[in-house]
Amino acid sequence: MTTTNPATSPASTSDLRLDAGVIGLVGLAHLVSHFSQLLLAPLFPWLKEEFNVSYAQLGFLMSVFFVVSCASQALGGFVVDRFGPRPILLGGLALLGFSALGYAISTSYWMMAAFAVVGGVGNGVFHPADYTLLNRKVSASRLGHAYSVHGITGSLGWALAPALVVGLTFVFSWRIALASAGVLVFAVLLVLVLHREKLALKPMAPSVGAQAAGGSLDFLRIPSVWMCFAFFFWYAIVLSVVQAFAPEAARQLHGMPLTLVATCLTVYMLCAAGGMVLGGFLATDPSRCERIVGIGFGLAAALALVLALGSPPPVLVPVLFGLMGFVSGIAGPSRDLLVKRSTPEHASGRVYGVVYAGLDIGQAVSPLVFGAMMDHGQFRGVLLGLALMQAVLIASAFNVRRVRRTMLASA
């Protein structure tokens, strides 16, 4: 008698195809979100000359983007739960494309600021929409891989933006570069529209128990939600330091050539993407997610201490950044699983909207502290601060578990 292997049965193959479709489309949208976050910063030298403004004023454009994104993200979760994630995700892509084209035609600094507001609104919808789709449409056994792909595509979006806009600016102009970015965003939007049936998901009505417990803000009373918010606040500070200050601080401390500064960040991001692939396999067991986060960021903190207190040859500094990115990337999927395990099913969009708003707040606060340290020549302090923030992340992750277990014990 022949038996059918469940792993290769038609139903299993169909489920795999459906999961892969959802993961791929959501990942592509997430790539565009991160891509759009770094459209302006690489062009600051050209924009400074075009609009006769200071770097501080140009930095304010990024602050506007992320402050608006924070508010949009927190509110977007409620909209996702009310109307479903698909229309919100498509609308966010449209706004990002519109903002990029708006940057390209701007004739004044304040026009740029206005389109930064538009971009911030569009950027804020991605985490609540993305994670609602992944959590409700992807099989539980593949969620770790889904989170891994989600993180990898985000890193690739950060890597793509500077390469595209700076390259096109050198060949043509910054306006052509930003217009091309807008066309790319709308091309991705078209792909999602053509495959929109794979993203179909009805809004989830609150359960009877949830309705009896109160209104749509009841999830704000869950302590683990705020612990997750704090975790992502600290995580955003770590990411901001790595992206903006750590490579230059390392150059000042270890005498690296200027050409290696950008290499440090590129190597970090690429290795982080590789770490996320391994992290996707490790995250298949939800019970060990806190330990994986602790090990990953513990090793990252140790590497930051080597950069701060050691004397590595300049050629090895990018290698240390790559290792730090890899071990941080391993923790990425388990990091997302922390939120999943603390999220009521009926409030997925709202929880992810509030929790991931911590990312935008952290990215707004970090430059104020570490930028001042850089201005005062505290380069070693910047790297020591990076190690400290990574250690705080470990404590924050285990605090999420402690609060969640306390809630379960008292239930």
C-alpha positions in Angstrom: 0.0 0.0 0.0 1.4 3.4 -0.9 1.3 6.3 1.5 1.3 10.0 0.8 4.0 12.1 2.4 2.2 15.1 3.9 5.2 17.3 3.1 4.8 16.7 -0.6 1.0 16.3 -0.8 -1.0 18.5 -3.2 -2.5 20.4 -0.3 0.9 21.0 1.3 2.3 22.2 -2.1 -0.6 24.5 -2.5 -0.1 25.9 1.0 3.6 26.5 0.3 2.8 28.3 -2.9 0.2 30.5 -1.2 2.6 31.3 1.7 5.4 32.1 -0.7 3.2 34.5 -2.7 2.1 36.4 0.4 5.7 36.5 1.8 7.1 37.7 -1.5 4.5 40.5 -2.0 4.7 41.8 1.5 8.5 41.6 1.4 8.5 43.6 -1.9 6.3 46.3 -0.3 8.5 46.4 2.8 11.6 46.9 0.5 9.9 50.0 -0.9 9.2 51.4 2.6 12.8 51.2 3.6 13.9 52.4 0.1 11.7 55.5 0.5 13.2 56.3 4.0 16.6 56.9 2.4 15.8 58.8 -0.7 16.7 62.2 0.5 19.7 61.7 2.9 22.2 60.6 0.2 21.3 63.7 -1.9 21.9 66.3 0.9 25.0 67.7 -0.8 23.0 68.5 -4.0 19.9 69.6 -2.2 21.9 71.9 0.1 23.2 73.7 -3.0 19.9 73.7 -4.8 17.9 75.3 -2.0 20.6 77.2 -0.2 19.9 75.6 3.1 21.9 74.1 6.0 22.5 70.4 6.8 20.4 71.0 9.9 17.5 72.2 7.8 17.9 69.1 5.6 18.0 66.9 8.6 14.7 68.5 9.7 13.1 67.0 6.5 14.0 63.5 7.9 12.6 64.4 11.3 9.4 65.5 9.7 9.2 62.2 7.8 9.7 60.1 10.9 7.5 62.1 13.2 4.6 61.9 10.8 5.4 58.2 10.2 5.2 57.6 13.9 1.7 59.1 14.2 0.6 57.4 11.0 1.9 54.0 12.3 0.1 54.3 15.6 -3.2 55.3 13.9 -2.7 53.0 10.9 -3.1 49.9 13.1 -6.7 50.9 13.9 -7.4 51.5 10.3 -5.9 48.1 9.3 -8.1 46.3 11.8 -11.2 48.2 10.6 -10.8 47.9 6.8 -8.3 45.1 6.4 -4.6 45.4 5.5 -4.7 45.2 1.6 -6.2 48.7 0.8 -4.1 50.3 3.5 -0.9 48.7 2.1 -1.7 49.8 -1.5 -2.6 53.3 -0.3 0.7 53.6 1.5 2.7 52.6 -1.6 0.7 55.2 -3.6 1.6 57.9 -1.1 5.3 57.0 -1.2 5.3 57.1 -5.0 3.5 60.4 -5.0 6.0 61.9 -2.4 9.0 60.8 -4.5 7.6 62.4 -7.6 6.8 65.5 -5.5 10.4 65.7 -4.3 11.5 65.7 -7.9 9.4 68.6 -8.9 9.9 70.7 -5.7 11.0 74.3 -6.3 11.5 75.2 -2.7 12.6 73.8 0.6 9.1 74.0 2.0 7.7 72.0 -0.9 10.1 69.3 0.0 8.9 69.4 3.6 5.3 69.1 2.4 6.1 66.0 0.4 8.0 64.6 3.4 4.7 64.8 5.3 3.1 62.8 2.5 5.9 60.2 2.5 5.7 59.9 6.3 1.9 59.2 6.2 2.6 56.5 3.5 5.5 54.9 5.4 3.6 54.6 8.6 1.1 52.0 7.4 3.6 49.2 6.5 4.3 47.5 9.8 0.7 47.1 10.9 -0.4 46.0 7.4 2.6 43.8 6.8 2.5 41.9 10.0 -1.3 41.5 10.0 -1.0 39.8 6.6 1.9 37.6 7.6 0.4 36.5 10.9 -3.0 35.7 9.5 -2.2 34.3 6.1 1.1 32.5 6.5 1.3 29.0 8.1 2.6 29.1 11.7 5.4 26.8 10.7 6.7 29.3 8.2 6.3 32.5 10.2 10.0 32.5 11.2 11.0 32.4 7.5 8.3 35.1 6.7 9.8 37.4 9.4 13.3 36.6 8.0 12.3 37.6 4.4 10.6 40.7 5.8 13.7 41.9 7.5 16.0 41.0 4.6 13.9 43.0 2.1 14.0 46.0 4.4 17.8 45.8 4.6 17.9 45.5 0.8 15.7 48.6 0.4 18.1 50.6 2.6 21.0 49.4 0.4 19.2 50.1 -2.9 18.2 53.7 -2.3 21.6 55.4 -2.0 23.0 53.3 -4.9 20.1 54.3 -7.2 19.7 57.9 -6.4 23.3 58.8 -6.2 24.2 56.9 -9.3 21.4 58.6 -11.3 22.3 62.0 -9.9 25.9 61.7 -11.1 24.7 60.6 -14.6 21.7 62.9 -14.9 20.4 65.1 -12.0 18.9 64.7 -8.6 15.5 65.5 -10.0 15.7 62.6 -12.5 17.0 60.4 -9.7 14.0 61.1 -7.5 11.5 60.9 -10.4 13.0 57.4 -11.2 12.5 56.4 -7.6 8.9 57.4 -7.8 8.4 55.4 -11.0 10.0 52.3 -9.2 7.5 52.7 -6.3 4.6 52.8 -8.7 5.9 49.8 -10.6 5.9 47.8 -7.3 2.4 49.1 -6.6 1.3 47.8 -10.0 2.7 44.3 -9.1 0.8 44.2 -5.9 -2.4 45.4 -7.6 -2.1 42.6 -10.3 -1.7 40.0 -7.5 -4.1 41.6 -5.0 -6.1 38.4 -4.6 -3.2 36.9 -2.7 -3.4 39.8 -0.2 -7.2 39.5 0.4 -8.0 39.5 4.1 -11.2 40.4 5.7 -11.2 42.8 8.7 -11.3 40.7 11.9 -14.2 41.5 14.2 -13.3 41.5 17.9 -14.1 38.3 19.7 -17.0 38.1 22.1 -14.6 38.1 25.0 -12.8 41.1 23.6 -16.1 43.0 23.1 -17.1 42.2 26.6 -13.8 43.5 27.9 -14.3 46.9 26.5 -13.5 49.0 23.4 -10.8 49.0 20.8 -8.2 50.6 23.1 -8.2 47.7 25.6 -5.0 46.3 24.1 -3.2 49.4 25.6 -3.7 47.9 29.0 -1.6 44.9 28.1 1.8 45.4 29.8 3.7 43.2 27.3 2.6 45.6 24.5 4.4 48.5 26.1 7.4 46.3 26.9 7.6 45.5 23.1 7.2 49.2 22.4 10.2 49.9 24.7 12.2 47.1 23.0 11.7 48.6 19.6 12.5 52.1 20.9 16.0 50.8 22.0 16.4 48.8 18.8 15.8 52.0 16.7 18.5 53.8 18.7 21.0 50.9 18.0 20.1 51.0 14.3 20.3 54.8 14.1 23.8 54.8 15.7 25.0 52.1 13.3 23.6 53.9 10.2 24.6 57.5 11.1 27.5 57.6 13.5 29.3 54.3 14.3 31.3 54.0 11.0 32.6 57.6 11.3 33.4 57.1 15.0 35.3 54.0 14.2 37.2 55.8 11.4 38.2 58.5 13.9 39.4 56.0 16.5 41.2 53.5 14.2 42.5 55.7 11.4 40.4 54.1 8.6 40.6 55.6 5.1 37.5 57.6 4.4 36.6 55.2 1.6 36.0 52.4 4.2 33.4 54.3 6.1 30.6 53.6 3.6 31.9 50.1 3.3 31.3 49.5 7.0 27.6 50.2 6.7 27.2 48.3 3.4 28.9 45.2 4.9 26.8 45.5 8.1 23.5 45.6 6.1 24.4 42.7 3.8 25.7 40.5 6.7 22.5 41.4 8.7 20.5 40.1 5.8 22.5 36.9 5.8 22.0 36.5 9.5 18.3 36.9 9.1 18.2 33.8 6.8 19.7 31.7 9.7 17.5 33.5 12.2 14.4 32.4 10.2 15.3 28.8 10.9 16.0 29.4 14.6 12.7 31.2 15.1 10.7 28.2 14.2 10.6 27.4 17.9 8.8 30.4 19.6 9.8 29.3 23.1 13.5 30.2 22.5 13.0 33.6 20.8 14.1 35.6 23.9 17.3 33.5 24.2 18.1 34.0 20.5 17.6 37.8 20.9 19.8 37.7 24.0 22.7 35.8 22.3 22.5 37.8 19.1 22.7 41.2 20.7 25.0 40.0 23.4 27.6 39.1 20.7 26.8 42.4 18.9 27.5 44.3 22.1 30.8 42.5 22.6 31.9 43.4 19.0 31.0 47.0 19.7 33.2 46.9 22.8 36.1 45.6 20.7 35.6 48.6 18.3 35.4 51.0 21.3 38.2 49.7 23.5 40.4 47.5 21.2 43.0 48.5 18.6 42.0 46.5 15.4 43.9 47.2 12.2 41.9 49.5 10.0 41.3 46.8 7.4 39.6 44.6 10.0 37.1 47.3 11.1 34.6 46.5 8.3 34.9 42.9 9.2 33.9 43.6 12.8 30.9 45.6 11.4 30.0 42.7 9.2 30.1 40.3 12.2 28.0 42.7 14.3 25.5 42.9 11.5 25.3 39.1 11.1 24.7 38.3 14.8 22.2 41.2 15.0 20.4 39.8 11.9 20.2 36.3 13.5 18.1 38.0 16.3 15.8 39.7 13.8 13.0 37.1 13.2 12.9 36.2 16.9 12.6 39.9 17.7 9.4 40.0 15.5 8.2 36.8 17.2 8.3 38.6 20.6 5.6 40.9 19.4 3.5 38.1 17.8 3.4 36.2 21.1 2.2 39.3 22.9 -0.5 40.3 20.4 -4.2 39.6 20.8 -5.5 38.1 17.5 -8.3 40.6 17.2 -6.0 43.6 17.6 -3.0 42.7 15.4 -2.9 45.9 13.4 -3.3 48.1 16.4 -0.6 46.4 18.4 1.9 46.4 15.6 1.1 50.1 14.9 1.8 51.1 18.4 4.8 48.8 19.0 6.6 49.8 15.8 5.9 53.5 16.4 8.8 53.0 18.9 11.1 52.6 15.9 10.2 56.1 14.6 10.5 57.7 18.0 13.9 56.0 18.6 15.1 57.2 15.2 14.0 60.7 16.0 15.7 60.8 19.5 19.0 59.0 18.7 20.6 61.8 16.6 20.0 64.3 19.3 22.1 62.4 21.8 24.7 60.7 19.7 25.0 63.6 17.2 26.0 65.8 20.1 28.6 63.3 21.2 30.1 63.3 17.7 30.2 67.1 17.7 32.1 67.0 20.9 34.6 64.4 19.7 33.3 61.6 22.0 33.9 58.9 19.4 34.8 56.2 21.9 31.7 57.2 23.8 29.5 56.7 20.7 30.7 53.0 20.4 30.4 52.4 24.1 26.9 53.8 24.0 26.1 51.5 21.1 27.3 48.5 23.2 25.2 49.7 26.1 22.0 50.1 24.0 22.5 46.5 22.7 22.8 45.3 26.3 19.6 47.2 27.2 17.9 45.3 24.3 18.7 42.0 25.9 17.2 43.0 29.2 14.2 44.5 27.4 13.6 41.2 25.6 13.6 39.1 28.8 11.4 41.7 30.4 8.8 41.1 27.7 8.9 37.4 28.5 8.6 38.1 32.3 5.6 40.3 31.8 3.9 37.9 29.5 4.4 34.9 31.9 3.1 37.0 34.8 -0.1 37.7 32.8 -0.5 34.0 31.9 0.0 33.0 35.5 -2.6 35.5 36.7 -5.2 34.6 33.9 
